[in-house]
Amino acid sequence: MITGLVIKSTGNLFLVELPGGPVIPCGIKGKFRIRGIRATNPVAVGDRVRLEWDGSDAPGIIVGIEERKNYIIRKASNLSREYQLLASNVDAAWLMVSLVMPRTLTAFMDRFLVSSEAYRIPAVILFNKIDLDGRAEMEELEALERVYSRAGYPCRRLSLKLGNGLEEVRRDMAGKVIVVAGNSGVGKSTLISTLDPAIQLRTEEVSESNQSGRHTTTFSQMYHLKGDIRVIDTPGIRGFGTIDIRREELFHFFPEIFRASAGCRYHNCLHLNEPGCAVKSAVEDGSISESRYLNYLLLLEEEEAKYR
């Protein structure tokens, strides 16, 4: 039996890197593919897999997956399944955001961070396109850095156009498997090409009319960059899923809300209108960001709507 690393997923076909470097295309064994897996793709980029291959030009066949230490998902467009696996076995998730061209909303950021927390992936927030930020945007960026740093997330600033912050990013990524995510057009593919000019990924300009980017990454793919950096580029994502997160546990995945909840009068407090809620008090005195709390309420409402 041969083992390998999945470095690209294109639906029913997977590219698997074997020990020593060769990369071969692989399919999935039929019975394995339909064995009660609630996903559109049971194999993800980053998976360690067992496969059968005779060494010829014929594709290999994936027959098993090693246990994952973590993974990240998004909601599936196929309504007959619950989610789509984007990446697995990663050391950190870097969320690229920008305040202009396109603008990343905090609701999107918090949905991603909840997903990262739920699936045990340390997250870093990378503010890109700072060269486009005017005075108002810089003030907003500083405010967001305070909010998310206080919550426990490292924040980095980057201008790919000017190169500002690039060496710090390169140093922080070295020796790790990183998943890079963010809105389409925020600069994920450009970041990879800048970190390693030998890898030139297709990018498109952001539309000035609606400040949204076009999807240039169709499938997840892992790239081995200079400096021992492995980056998984993911498709542009409008919304991450929160599969298998129970409504009463959602606040566990907002670190600052979870910390404050220790002071609540009731152990099952949902931090809505319950008496003696320490979280509500923290929002009122500014210890917890109002935007983070409102996004918690938004996700809470979504979870409740699933059972109506």
Secondary structure, DSSP 8 states (H G I E B T S, - for coil): -EEEEEEEE-SS-EEEE-TTS-EEEEEE-HHHHTSS--BS-SS-TT-EEEEE--SSSS-EEEEEE---S-EEEEE-SSTTSSEEEEEES-SEEEEEE-SSSS---HHHHHHHHHHHHHTT--EEEEE--GGG--HHHHHHHHHHHHHHHHHT--EEE-BTTTTBTHHHHHHHHTTSEEEEE-STTSSHHHHHHHH-TT---------TTT--------S-EEEEETTTEEEEE----S----TT--GGGGGGGSHHHHHHGGG-SSTT--SSS-TT-HHHHHHHTTSS-HHHHHHHHHHHHHHHHTT-
